[in-house]
Amino acid sequence: MKEKTIVSASTLFFSLLTYWYARNSEKDVVPYVMFGGFIGSLIGEGIAETVIKDNKKV
């Protein structure tokens, strides 16, 4: 997989997860979605770096 795809998918997943949490908690969703997207992008970058590093070893 490409790095961009991994980061985008992770960001989308965490944004939707925090949106769902905020809606169920009856809170304002915008700050939660922004925070979730940020955390998702950091996690996605970490995963992509690990995958790319493993692919270069092979």
Phi, psi and omega per residue, in radians:
M1 nan 2.665 3.105
K2 -1.440 2.676 -3.123
E3 -1.054 -0.731 -3.119
K4 -1.085 -0.676 3.129
T5 -1.152 -0.742 -3.137
I6 -1.115 -0.811 -3.122
V7 -1.147 -0.734 3.141
S8 -1.118 -0.765 3.141
A9 -1.136 -0.725 3.124
S10 -1.139 -0.747 3.126
T11 -1.099 -0.775 3.116
L12 -1.080 -0.811 -3.122
F13 -1.036 -0.863 -3.102
F14 -1.230 -0.551 3.060
S15 -1.125 -0.795 3.126
L16 -1.170 -0.642 3.109
L17 -1.103 -0.786 3.133
T18 -1.265 -0.533 3.043
Y19 -1.094 -0.812 3.120
W20 -1.047 -0.754 3.135
Y21 -1.088 -0.803 -3.108
A22 -1.136 -0.707 3.122
R23 -1.117 -0.728 3.135
N24 -1.241 -0.469 3.118
S25 -1.545 -0.037 -3.111
E26 0.978 0.832 3.100
K27 -2.027 2.942 3.083
D28 -1.149 2.209 -2.985
V29 -1.428 -0.421 -3.007
V30 -1.054 -0.880 -3.140
P31 -1.103 -0.603 -3.141
Y32 -1.185 -0.737 3.137
V33 -1.151 -0.708 3.112
M34 -1.105 -0.778 3.130
F35 -1.147 -0.751 3.122
G36 -1.095 -0.699 3.096
G37 -1.128 -0.686 3.113
F38 -1.134 -0.853 3.132
I39 -1.111 -0.709 3.110
G40 -1.076 -0.675 3.123
S41 -1.196 -0.654 3.085
L42 -1.124 -0.775 3.123
I43 -1.138 -0.740 3.113
G44 -1.075 -0.699 3.093
E45 -1.093 -0.721 3.119
G46 -1.124 -0.758 3.118
I47 -1.134 -0.775 -3.122
A48 -1.105 -0.709 3.120
E49 -1.091 -0.732 3.124
T50 -1.148 -0.755 -3.132
V51 -1.140 -0.764 -3.120
I52 -1.175 -0.684 3.108
K53 -1.110 -0.724 3.106
D54 -1.152 -0.641 3.131
N55 -1.189 -0.561 3.137
K56 -1.289 -0.464 3.125
K57 -1.249 -0.532 -3.069
V58 -1.381 nan nan
